[in-house]
Every structure is written in structure tokens, then in C-alpha cells.
Amino acid sequence: RLFFDRLFKGTEGGVKVEDEQYIRDLLLYVGHSDPQLRGQTLLLIGQMLKASLIESNYLYTDWCWRICEESNTDPVSIEYLVSLLSSSVSDDSSVTARSICQSSKLCLQELCRSCHGNLGLTLTYDLLKLSSTTYWLVQVELMELISGFDFKLLHYLEARKVEELKRGYTFMREDIQRVVLEEVVLKLIGSEDGRVRTAAGEALSKLVPKLFYPVDQPHQESISSLAKVRVSRYLDPVMRDLLPYTPAITATMESLPVFQSRSSEGGCAFSESALSRMVSVLFDVMSNTMSRYSTYGCVRALARLSS
């Protein structure tokens, strides 16, 4: 709430209205010549977006207007805040590039879950451009960011606005899951830097339960898979504590795999299917590569998946 307020209360000391300073003016440092200061400003934006989305129950715009009306200040649109993050992706400084990954880790998932999910999807597309960087710290940070992606949610958002978004993003010729796996994660698994290979293998192991393959899902819908995850994680523990608790007898629903699974990540059957696909992909890469680094990375990733 303080972010939208004035730096000084009232007009004491002869401060004119046009000379008033706002706490939000800190955002101006995103264009500062010092990359460290730019990076810290990006982290501030990430923290601000995460806190405001949670505080507003993911309805940022209405909440921001109400807060700014109370303090008699101009609102700051969420589109503007996200645009500051997106524009920083093209920054030449590796310090800033690392900071944009750290900032996005704070707010990206909350943004995708909100009614502003299209902004989260657009930011995700922009962040994938960082895969072209050659600095190992940025690559490791990018892998940590990607490991938090929920492809069920991204698939749902992409299906809603796929044509409109892809019209302006020639990079996205395939669905986002395919691009992330093949053009980012598997590419970095073959990196010459062992630290990057380790981070990529770790990211792949964390992504397996979050992968979405329509053919494996009832009705081939990502929203059904998302609902299953939420029910397993939040409702089932509560219902099990209620005594007596007798599940409804619905033979037609029990016959579906999604209602037989107890995995908190959307179903063990689906996770096993995704794991099988990833193991097959890694073996294919090993069979067709001439790079020893790619072989090392695939072996490490397979070892991580088997643990």
C-alpha cells in the first residue's frame, strides 16, 4: 500500500504540488546507468507484484484504484509494471539479466494465476529470450526460473490467446512446453559448463510432474488437470479429517484415471507418462549427439530422474 503513497505527507516546508515525490518514483531507477541499481529495482518490482496480487486476491486493477483513491494519488497499471520487466530482458548487462530472472521467480506464477494471466504468458515468452546468453550464472538462474513453470497453467493460458500472442512472437512456432524443453533445457543440458548442465538436469527433474500432454488427460483439457492438482493438494487433506467421511459412489467417475490417482502433482499415472517421455527423449539425444558434453548432461539428467 505504501508503494502508491507520497514520500512526504502534506505540503509542509513549502513543497509545491508539482514538486511532490512519490515512493513509486523508485521505478525510475530501472533506467539507471548502474546495472546493480537496475537489478535491485527489478527485484523491487517483482516483490511488489507478488505482494499486491496476493493482497488483492489476484484482482490488481480494482485493488490499486481503491488504494490510490484513498491516498489521492494516480494508480500504477499492472501492464506498466510488467512492461518494465519485459523491456529489461534485452539489457546488455549480465547482472541485470540475472536480476530479471530472480524478479520473475517472485511474481511470475502469481501473475499467471491471476486475471492478468495473459501478461504472465507474454512475460514468459520474453524471458525465454535469455536462453541466448552465454554467461553461466544467468543460464543457471534461468534454469531455476524455468523449473517453476507449470505447463498445465501455461497451456490453458496459451489456448486462450494463442493466435493473438503468436502473431507478435515469431520465436514461438510450437507450443511453449515444446520450446522450453527442446530449445532451452535440452540445449543447456549439453552445455560445456558442468554447472549449467547440473542446473538443467535439476530443472528437468522438477518439470516432469508439471508437464502437460493432452493425450494423457481426461478430455485432453489442461483445466481438468489443474483442478485435480488443487483438489488433491487442498481439499483432500481437509476432507480426510472430517469424520465420518464417505466418498460419493460414482462408478463412471471412478473409472477415470484422474480420480484414481493420489499424487499431489496431478496424478502418478500422468507423472509416470511424462517421465517415460523424458527418458525416451534423453536417450534419443544421447544416440544422435556427437558432443561429449551433451552425453555427460544426459547421463546426469537420467541419474537425477532415477533418484
C-alpha positions as CSV (number, residue, x, y, z in Angstrom):
1,R,0.0,0.0,0.0
2,L,2.8,2.4,0.8
3,F,4.3,2.0,-2.7
4,F,1.5,4.2,-4.1
5,D,1.7,6.9,-1.4
6,R,3.6,10.2,-1.3
7,L,7.1,10.3,0.0
8,F,6.2,13.3,2.2
9,K,2.9,13.8,3.9
10,G,1.1,17.1,3.3
11,T,2.8,20.2,1.8
12,E,4.9,21.2,4.8
13,G,8.1,23.1,4.2
14,G,6.7,24.9,1.1
15,V,6.7,21.8,-1.1
16,K,4.6,22.6,-4.2
17,V,2.1,20.0,-5.6
18,E,4.0,19.7,-8.8
19,D,7.2,19.0,-6.8
20,E,5.8,16.2,-4.7
21,Q,7.7,13.0,-4.7
22,Y,6.2,9.5,-4.6
23,I,7.6,6.3,-3.3
24,R,6.8,4.8,-6.7
25,D,9.4,7.2,-8.2
26,L,11.9,4.5,-7.3
27,L,10.8,2.8,-10.5
28,L,12.8,5.4,-12.4
29,Y,16.0,3.7,-11.4
30,V,15.1,0.9,-13.8
31,G,16.8,3.1,-16.4
32,H,19.8,4.0,-14.3
33,S,23.3,3.6,-15.7
34,D,24.4,1.3,-12.8
35,P,23.3,-2.3,-13.6
36,Q,23.3,-3.2,-9.9
37,L,20.8,-0.4,-9.2
38,R,18.7,-1.5,-12.2
39,G,18.7,-5.1,-10.9
40,Q,17.6,-4.0,-7.4
41,T,14.8,-2.0,-8.9
42,L,13.6,-5.1,-10.9
43,L,13.6,-7.1,-7.6
44,L,11.5,-4.4,-6.1
45,I,9.0,-4.7,-8.9
46,G,8.9,-8.5,-8.5
47,Q,8.2,-8.2,-4.8
48,M,5.7,-5.5,-5.4
49,L,3.8,-7.6,-8.0
50,K,3.7,-10.7,-5.8
51,A,2.6,-8.9,-2.7
52,S,-0.1,-6.8,-4.4
53,L,-1.6,-9.8,-6.3
54,I,-1.9,-11.8,-3.1
55,E,-3.2,-8.8,-1.2
56,S,-5.8,-8.1,-3.9
57,N,-6.9,-11.7,-4.3
58,Y,-5.4,-11.6,-7.8
59,L,-7.6,-8.6,-8.8
60,Y,-4.8,-6.0,-9.0
61,T,-6.6,-3.3,-11.0
62,D,-9.6,-2.8,-8.7
63,W,-7.4,-3.0,-5.6
64,C,-4.9,-0.5,-7.0
65,W,-7.6,2.0,-7.9
66,R,-9.2,1.7,-4.4
67,I,-5.8,2.2,-2.7
68,C,-4.9,5.2,-4.8
69,E,-8.3,6.8,-4.4
70,E,-7.8,6.6,-0.6
71,S,-4.4,8.3,-0.8
72,N,-5.5,10.6,-3.6
73,T,-2.7,9.6,-6.0
74,D,-2.6,8.2,-9.5
75,P,-2.8,4.4,-10.0
76,V,0.1,2.4,-11.5
77,S,-1.2,-0.1,-14.0
78,I,0.0,-3.7,-13.8
79,E,0.7,-3.6,-17.6
80,Y,3.3,-0.9,-16.9
81,L,5.0,-2.8,-14.2
82,V,5.2,-6.0,-16.3
83,S,6.4,-4.0,-19.3
84,L,9.4,-2.8,-17.1
85,L,10.3,-6.4,-16.6
86,S,9.8,-7.4,-20.2
87,S,11.9,-4.5,-21.5
88,S,14.8,-5.4,-19.2
89,V,15.2,-8.8,-20.9
90,S,17.1,-7.1,-23.7
91,D,19.5,-5.4,-21.2
92,D,23.2,-6.0,-22.2
93,S,24.3,-6.4,-18.6
94,S,24.5,-9.9,-17.2
95,V,23.9,-8.5,-13.7
96,T,20.6,-7.1,-14.9
97,A,19.8,-10.3,-16.8
98,R,20.3,-12.4,-13.6
99,S,18.1,-9.9,-11.6
100,I,15.3,-10.2,-14.1
101,C,15.3,-14.0,-13.6
102,Q,15.2,-13.5,-9.8
103,S,12.5,-10.9,-10.0
104,S,10.3,-13.1,-12.3
105,K,10.7,-16.1,-9.9
106,L,9.0,-13.9,-7.3
107,C,5.9,-12.9,-9.3
108,L,5.5,-15.0,-12.5
109,Q,3.4,-17.8,-11.1
110,E,1.2,-15.4,-9.1
111,L,0.8,-13.3,-12.3
112,C,-0.2,-16.4,-14.4
113,R,-2.8,-17.4,-11.8
114,S,-4.4,-14.0,-11.7
115,C,-7.0,-12.5,-14.0
116,H,-3.9,-10.9,-15.7
117,G,-2.7,-14.3,-16.9
118,N,-2.1,-13.1,-20.4
119,L,0.6,-10.7,-19.1
120,G,2.2,-13.6,-17.3
121,L,2.3,-15.6,-20.6
122,T,3.7,-12.7,-22.5
123,L,6.4,-12.2,-19.9
124,T,7.2,-15.9,-20.1
125,Y,7.7,-15.6,-23.8
126,D,10.1,-12.7,-23.3
127,L,12.1,-14.5,-20.6
128,L,12.9,-17.3,-23.0
129,K,15.0,-14.9,-25.0
130,L,17.5,-15.1,-22.2
131,S,18.4,-18.6,-23.4
132,S,20.8,-17.0,-25.9
133,T,23.0,-15.6,-23.1
134,T,26.4,-17.1,-22.7
135,Y,27.1,-16.2,-19.1
136,W,26.8,-19.3,-16.9
137,L,25.3,-17.5,-13.9
138,V,22.4,-16.2,-16.0
139,Q,21.9,-19.6,-17.5
140,V,21.7,-21.3,-14.1
141,E,19.3,-18.6,-12.9
142,L,17.2,-19.1,-16.0
143,M,17.1,-22.9,-15.3
144,E,15.9,-22.2,-11.7
145,L,13.2,-19.9,-13.1
146,I,12.0,-22.4,-15.7
147,S,11.9,-25.2,-13.1
148,G,9.0,-23.4,-11.5
149,F,6.9,-23.3,-14.7
150,D,3.5,-25.0,-14.5
151,F,2.8,-26.1,-18.1
152,K,-0.8,-27.1,-17.3
153,L,-1.4,-23.5,-16.4
154,L,0.6,-22.1,-19.3
155,H,-1.2,-24.5,-21.7
156,Y,-4.5,-23.2,-20.5
157,L,-3.4,-19.5,-20.9
158,E,-1.9,-20.2,-24.3
159,A,-5.0,-21.9,-25.6
160,R,-7.0,-18.7,-24.7
161,K,-4.9,-16.2,-26.6
162,V,-2.6,-18.3,-28.8
163,E,-3.2,-16.7,-32.1
164,E,-3.1,-13.1,-30.8
165,L,0.1,-13.7,-28.9
166,K,2.0,-15.7,-31.5
167,R,1.2,-13.1,-34.1
168,G,3.8,-10.9,-32.4
169,Y,6.2,-13.6,-31.3
170,T,7.8,-15.4,-34.3
171,F,10.0,-17.2,-31.8
172,M,7.0,-19.2,-30.6
173,R,6.3,-21.6,-33.5
174,E,5.5,-24.5,-31.3
175,D,3.6,-24.8,-28.0
176,I,5.5,-23.3,-25.1
177,Q,6.3,-26.6,-23.4
178,R,7.9,-28.0,-26.5
179,V,10.0,-24.8,-27.0
180,V,11.2,-24.7,-23.3
181,L,12.2,-28.4,-23.3
182,E,13.8,-28.7,-26.8
183,E,15.2,-25.2,-27.3
184,V,16.2,-24.2,-23.8
185,V,16.5,-27.1,-21.3
186,L,17.8,-29.8,-23.6
187,K,20.1,-27.3,-25.2
188,L,21.7,-26.3,-21.9
189,I,21.9,-29.9,-20.8
190,G,24.6,-30.1,-23.5
191,S,26.5,-27.0,-22.2
192,E,30.3,-27.1,-21.9
193,D,29.9,-25.8,-18.4
194,G,29.3,-28.5,-15.8
195,R,27.4,-26.1,-13.5
196,V,24.9,-25.3,-16.3
197,R,24.5,-29.0,-17.1
198,T,23.7,-29.7,-13.5
199,A,21.2,-26.9,-13.3
200,A,19.5,-28.0,-16.5
201,G,19.2,-31.6,-15.3
202,E,17.8,-30.4,-11.9
203,A,15.3,-28.2,-13.7
204,L,14.2,-31.1,-15.9
205,S,13.6,-33.4,-12.9
206,K,11.4,-30.7,-11.3
207,L,9.5,-30.1,-14.5
208,V,8.4,-33.7,-15.1
209,P,5.4,-33.6,-12.7
210,K,4.3,-30.3,-14.2
211,L,4.4,-31.3,-17.9
212,F,1.1,-31.4,-19.8
213,Y,0.4,-33.9,-22.6
214,P,-3.3,-33.6,-23.7
215,V,-3.4,-37.3,-24.8
216,D,-2.7,-38.4,-21.2
217,Q,-5.5,-36.3,-19.7
218,P,-9.3,-36.9,-19.5
219,H,-11.0,-34.8,-22.2
220,Q,-7.5,-33.6,-23.2
221,E,-8.1,-30.4,-21.1
222,S,-5.4,-28.6,-19.0
223,I,-8.1,-27.1,-16.8
224,S,-9.2,-30.6,-15.6
225,S,-5.6,-31.4,-14.7
226,L,-5.2,-28.1,-12.8
227,A,-8.5,-28.8,-10.9
228,K,-7.2,-32.3,-9.9
229,V,-4.0,-30.7,-8.6
230,R,-5.9,-28.2,-6.5
231,V,-8.3,-30.8,-5.1
232,S,-5.5,-33.2,-4.2
233,R,-3.5,-30.6,-2.5
234,Y,-6.1,-28.5,-0.7
235,L,-9.4,-30.3,-0.5
236,D,-8.5,-34.0,0.1
237,P,-6.5,-33.4,3.3
238,V,-9.4,-31.4,4.8
239,M,-12.0,-34.0,3.8
240,R,-9.9,-36.8,5.3
241,D,-10.0,-35.1,8.6
242,L,-13.8,-34.9,8.7
243,L,-15.4,-38.0,10.3
244,P,-17.4,-39.7,9.2
245,Y,-16.4,-39.2,5.6
246,T,-17.8,-41.4,2.9
247,P,-16.9,-40.6,-0.7
248,A,-19.7,-40.4,-3.2
249,I,-20.2,-43.7,-5.1
250,T,-19.8,-42.7,-8.8
251,A,-18.7,-45.7,-10.8
252,T,-18.5,-43.7,-14.0
253,M,-16.1,-41.1,-12.4
254,E,-14.0,-43.8,-10.6
255,S,-13.3,-45.4,-13.9
256,L,-11.3,-42.3,-15.0
257,P,-7.6,-42.4,-14.2
258,V,-7.7,-38.8,-12.9
259,F,-9.9,-39.9,-10.0
260,Q,-7.8,-42.9,-9.1
261,S,-4.6,-41.0,-8.7
262,R,-3.4,-39.6,-5.3
263,S,-0.4,-37.7,-6.5
264,S,-0.3,-34.1,-5.3
265,E,1.1,-33.1,-8.7
266,G,-1.9,-34.2,-10.7
267,G,-1.7,-38.0,-10.8
268,C,1.0,-40.6,-10.6
269,A,-0.2,-42.1,-13.9
270,F,0.4,-38.8,-15.6
271,S,3.8,-38.2,-13.9
272,E,4.9,-41.7,-15.0
273,S,3.8,-41.0,-18.5
274,A,5.8,-37.7,-18.6
275,L,8.8,-39.4,-17.0
276,S,8.7,-42.1,-19.7
277,R,8.6,-39.5,-22.4
278,M,11.6,-37.5,-20.9
279,V,13.7,-40.7,-20.5
280,S,13.0,-41.5,-24.1
281,V,13.9,-38.0,-25.3
282,L,17.2,-38.1,-23.3
283,F,18.1,-41.5,-24.8
284,D,17.4,-40.1,-28.3
285,V,19.6,-37.2,-27.7
286,M,22.4,-39.4,-26.5
287,S,22.1,-41.7,-29.5
288,N,22.2,-38.8,-32.0
289,T,24.8,-36.5,-30.5
290,M,28.5,-36.3,-31.2
291,S,29.1,-34.0,-28.3
292,R,30.6,-35.5,-25.1
293,Y,29.2,-32.6,-23.1
294,S,25.7,-33.5,-24.3
295,T,26.3,-37.1,-23.3
296,Y,27.5,-36.1,-19.9
297,G,24.5,-33.9,-19.4
298,C,22.0,-36.6,-20.5
299,V,23.6,-39.1,-18.2
300,R,23.5,-36.7,-15.2
301,A,19.8,-35.8,-16.0
302,L,18.9,-39.5,-16.2
303,A,20.6,-40.1,-12.9
304,R,18.6,-37.3,-11.4
305,L,15.3,-38.6,-12.8
306,S,16.0,-42.0,-11.4
307,S,16.7,-40.8,-7.8
